[in-house]
Amino acid sequence: MTPLDELPLFADLSPATRARLSAGSALRHFPAGATLFRAGDAVTGLYVVLSGRVRVVRSRDGRQSVVHTEGAGGTLAEVPLFAGGGLPATAIADVDARCLHIPKELLTQVMRDDPDVAQLFLRRLALRVRQVVDRLDSLSTQSVTGRLATLLLVRSHGAADRPFSLGMTQAAAAEELGTVREVLVRAIASLRREGLIAPAGRGQFVIRNVEALRRRASE
C-alpha cells in the first residue's frame, strides 16, 4: 500500500506507476503555519497533499491574497514544473499537513514511460485554470459581504441553527476572500445586524436565515 493508493486523483494509474512514484518520493510533515516553499524559489518537484490543508498565496504591497487552497489529494507547484521558471506563489500549511514530495526528475521519467501520468496532470492543470478564472469572477463581481456569505454557506453546508466555524483565522479568511481582516470584521458585523447569522461561542457561528444569506451571496 502506497500513500497514493488512497487518493482518488491517482486511482486511474497502474499500481506499478503509483508504487514507482511513491518509492522515489519523500514524506514531509508541515505544522500549521509552516512554509512549504516561497515565491521565487526554484522548483524541486511536485507536492501532493496527503492530509491537512495548504494555502497558496501571493503577496503584493504587504497584502496577501489566496490563489488556491488544497486539501487531501491536492497538488502544488505544477506550473513551474512544466512551464519552467521559479515558483510563482508561496505555499503555507493552513493546518498540520502531510505531503508527498515527488522529485522533478522522477516525475519527468515516469511521464515518459506512462502517458496516463501526463494526462492526469494535464487535467489537473486545466481544472486549476478553471478554478482561478472562477475566483477572478467572484472577486470582480461579488461584494466582500457576498463572498463572506458564500463562504459561510459552504462551511455550514447550508444548514440553519447548526454551529460551525470558518475553519481558519479571520486573517486567513480575509486572504481567502481577497480582502483584509478589518473589512471582513465589518462584513461579519453587518450580517449579524441583519439577523442572518449569530455567534455561537468559541469562534463559531450559526445561520439564522439560510435563504436571505443565499440572496446576499449573489450580491
C-alpha positions in Angstrom: 0.0 0.0 0.0 1.5 3.4 -1.0 0.4 6.9 0.1 -1.0 7.5 -3.4 -3.3 4.4 -3.3 -5.7 6.2 -1.0 -6.2 9.3 -3.2 -8.9 9.3 -5.9 -6.8 11.6 -8.1 -4.3 8.7 -8.7 -6.9 5.9 -8.9 -6.6 5.5 -12.7 -2.8 5.0 -12.6 -1.5 1.5 -12.6 -0.4 0.0 -9.2 3.2 -0.2 -10.7 3.2 3.5 -11.5 1.9 4.5 -8.1 4.5 2.3 -6.5 7.3 3.8 -8.6 6.2 7.4 -7.8 5.9 6.7 -4.1 9.2 4.8 -3.8 11.2 7.7 -5.2 9.4 10.4 -3.2 9.7 11.8 0.3 7.1 12.1 3.0 7.2 15.6 4.6 5.3 16.9 7.6 4.5 20.6 8.0 3.0 22.1 11.2 0.3 24.7 10.9 1.8 28.0 9.7 4.9 26.3 8.2 6.0 27.3 4.7 6.4 24.6 2.1 8.0 26.9 -0.5 8.3 30.6 -1.2 7.5 32.6 -4.4 10.7 32.8 -6.5 12.2 29.5 -5.2 13.4 27.1 -7.8 11.0 24.2 -8.3 12.4 20.8 -7.0 9.3 18.7 -7.6 5.6 18.3 -7.1 3.8 18.3 -3.8 0.8 16.0 -3.2 -1.2 16.8 -0.1 -2.0 13.6 1.7 -3.8 15.2 4.7 -4.4 18.6 6.1 -4.8 21.8 4.1 -2.3 24.2 2.3 -3.0 27.7 1.1 -1.1 29.1 -1.9 -0.8 32.9 -1.6 0.6 35.9 -3.5 1.9 39.0 -1.7 1.8 42.5 -3.0 2.3 45.8 -1.2 2.3 43.9 2.1 -1.0 42.3 1.5 -1.6 38.5 0.9 -4.2 37.1 -1.4 -5.1 33.4 -1.7 -4.6 31.9 -5.2 -6.0 28.5 -4.3 -6.3 26.1 -1.3 -5.6 22.4 -1.5 -6.7 19.6 0.8 -6.1 15.9 0.7 -5.4 14.8 -2.9 -4.5 18.3 -4.0 -1.3 19.1 -5.8 1.1 22.0 -5.6 3.9 23.5 -7.8 2.7 22.1 -11.2 3.0 25.4 -13.1 6.8 26.0 -12.9 7.4 22.2 -13.0 6.0 22.1 -16.6 6.4 25.8 -17.7 9.8 26.5 -16.2 10.8 29.5 -14.1 10.6 30.0 -10.4 7.6 29.2 -8.1 5.0 32.0 -8.7 3.5 31.9 -5.2 4.1 30.8 -1.6 2.5 27.7 0.0 1.7 27.7 3.7 0.2 24.9 5.8 -3.2 26.2 7.0 -3.4 23.3 9.5 -0.9 20.4 10.1 -0.3 18.9 6.7 1.4 15.8 5.4 2.7 15.9 1.9 4.5 13.6 -0.6 7.3 15.4 -2.5 7.8 13.8 -5.9 11.2 15.0 -7.3 11.1 16.7 -10.7 13.4 14.2 -12.4 11.4 11.2 -11.2 8.1 12.7 -12.4 9.6 13.5 -15.8 10.9 10.0 -16.2 7.6 8.4 -15.1 5.6 10.6 -17.5 7.8 9.5 -20.4 7.1 5.8 -19.5 3.4 6.1 -18.7 1.3 8.7 -20.7 -1.5 8.3 -18.2 0.5 10.4 -15.7 0.9 13.2 -18.2 -2.9 13.1 -18.9 -3.6 13.2 -15.2 -1.6 16.4 -14.7 -3.0 17.9 -17.9 -6.5 17.5 -16.4 -5.3 18.9 -13.1 -3.8 22.0 -14.7 -7.0 22.6 -16.7 -9.0 22.3 -13.5 -6.7 24.8 -11.8 -7.1 27.3 -14.6 -10.9 27.0 -14.3 -10.7 27.5 -10.5 -8.6 30.6 -10.9 -11.0 32.0 -13.5 -14.0 31.4 -11.2 -12.1 33.0 -8.4 -11.4 36.1 -10.5 -15.0 36.3 -11.5 -16.0 36.2 -7.8 -13.6 38.9 -6.8 -14.7 41.2 -9.7 -18.5 40.6 -9.4 -19.2 39.8 -5.7 -19.0 42.3 -2.8 -16.9 41.3 0.2 -20.2 40.6 2.1 -21.4 38.4 -0.8 -18.1 36.5 -0.8 -18.4 36.1 3.0 -22.0 34.8 2.7 -20.8 32.2 0.1 -18.1 31.0 2.5 -20.5 30.8 5.4 -22.9 28.7 3.4 -20.1 26.4 2.3 -18.7 26.0 5.9 -22.2 25.4 7.3 -23.3 23.1 4.5 -26.3 25.4 4.1 -27.8 24.3 7.5 -29.6 26.6 9.8 -29.0 26.8 13.6 -26.1 24.3 13.5 -22.8 25.7 15.0 -19.9 25.8 12.6 -16.6 27.7 12.3 -14.8 29.4 9.5 -12.1 26.7 9.7 -9.4 29.3 9.8 -8.4 32.6 11.4 -10.1 35.8 10.4 -6.9 37.0 8.8 -6.7 33.8 6.7 -10.4 34.1 5.9 -9.8 37.7 4.7 -7.0 36.4 2.4 -9.3 33.7 1.1 -11.9 36.4 0.2 -9.4 38.8 -1.3 -9.8 41.5 1.4 -8.3 42.5 4.7 -9.3 41.5 8.2 -10.8 44.9 9.1 -13.2 44.7 6.1 -14.1 41.1 6.9 -14.9 42.0 10.5 -17.3 44.8 9.3 -18.9 42.3 6.9 -19.5 39.8 9.7 -21.0 42.6 11.9 -23.3 43.6 9.0 -24.7 40.1 8.6 -25.2 39.9 12.4 -27.1 43.2 12.4 -29.3 41.9 9.6 -30.1 38.8 11.7 -28.7 36.4 9.1 -26.0 34.9 11.4 -25.3 34.8 15.1 -22.3 34.0 17.2 -22.3 30.5 18.8 -19.2 30.9 21.1 -15.5 30.0 20.7 -15.2 31.3 17.1 -18.4 29.6 15.9 -21.5 30.9 14.2 -25.0 29.7 13.3 -27.1 30.7 10.3 -30.4 32.1 11.2 -31.8 32.7 7.8 -30.4 30.5 5.0 -32.5 31.9 2.1 -31.6 35.5 3.0 -28.0 34.6 3.3 -28.1 32.9 -0.2 -29.5 36.2 -1.6 -26.6 38.1 0.0 -24.2 35.6 -1.6 -25.5 36.6 -5.0 -24.5 40.2 -4.5 
